[in-house]
Amino acid sequence: MYKFKGKEYPCCASLTMGLIGGKWKTVIIFHLIDKTLRYNELRKEMPTVTERTLSLQLKTLEEDGIVKRKVYTSKPPLKVEYSLTDFGKTLIPVVQSIADWGVNVVEGKREIIK
């Protein structure tokens, strides 16, 4: 049994999927690999996600320590930016491998990615 932030997982793979699984978490992480984005910039990168879903997924990723939310309150309008934490950056090779695999499938290459 693996424990992380009060939750138990039967194996290490289920822990990983518990943190980044689902339709949108990996996509959010992918878009934050190289840059910090504001909420609306993320929405533009992911036009089919609903506002509610994006907000909930960002909140979950923040609670798990993967995404950092920075609020600027010095002057209106309120500005909020999202970026990967150091812990979140450890997922870059995993997410990049997932993305590379998807590219190979689309291009008809089915050999093992090395």
NORBEL-V78692 format. One record per residue. N is the residue number from 0. RES is the residue in one letter. SS is DSSP state (~ for helix, > for strand, _ for the rest). Layout:
n: [N & N]
res: [RES & RES]
ss: [SS & SS]
This chain:
n: [0 & 1 & 2 & 3 & 4 & 5 & 6 & 7 & 8 & 9 & 10 & 11 & 12 & 13 & 14 & 15 & 16 & 17 & 18 & 19 & 20 & 21 & 22 & 23 & 24 & 25 & 26 & 27 & 28 & 29 & 30 & 31 & 32 & 33 & 34 & 35 & 36 & 37 & 38 & 39 & 40 & 41 & 42 & 43 & 44 & 45 & 46 & 47 & 48 & 49 & 50 & 51 & 52 & 53 & 54 & 55 & 56 & 57 & 58 & 59 & 60 & 61 & 62 & 63 & 64 & 65 & 66 & 67 & 68 & 69 & 70 & 71 & 72 & 73 & 74 & 75 & 76 & 77 & 78 & 79 & 80 & 81 & 82 & 83 & 84 & 85 & 86 & 87 & 88 & 89 & 90 & 91 & 92 & 93 & 94 & 95 & 96 & 97 & 98 & 99 & 100 & 101 & 102 & 103 & 104 & 105 & 106 & 107 & 108 & 109 & 110 & 111 & 112 & 113]
res: [M & Y & K & F & K & G & K & E & Y & P & C & C & A & S & L & T & M & G & L & I & G & G & K & W & K & T & V & I & I & F & H & L & I & D & K & T & L & R & Y & N & E & L & R & K & E & M & P & T & V & T & E & R & T & L & S & L & Q & L & K & T & L & E & E & D & G & I & V & K & R & K & V & Y & T & S & K & P & P & L & K & V & E & Y & S & L & T & D & F & G & K & T & L & I & P & V & V & Q & S & I & A & D & W & G & V & N & V & V & E & G & K & R & E & I & I & K]
ss: [_ & > & > & > & _ & _ & > & > & > & _ & _ & ~ & ~ & ~ & ~ & ~ & ~ & ~ & ~ & ~ & _ & _ & _ & _ & ~ & ~ & ~ & ~ & ~ & ~ & ~ & _ & _ & _ & _ & _ & > & > & ~ & ~ & ~ & ~ & ~ & ~ & ~ & _ & _ & _ & _ & _ & ~ & ~ & ~ & ~ & ~ & ~ & ~ & ~ & ~ & ~ & ~ & ~ & ~ & _ & _ & _ & > & > & > & > & > & > & _ & _ & _ & _ & _ & _ & > & > & > & > & > & > & _ & ~ & ~ & ~ & ~ & _ & _ & ~ & ~ & ~ & ~ & ~ & ~ & ~ & ~ & ~ & ~ & ~ & ~ & ~ & ~ & ~ & _ & _ & _ & _ & _ & _ & _ & _]
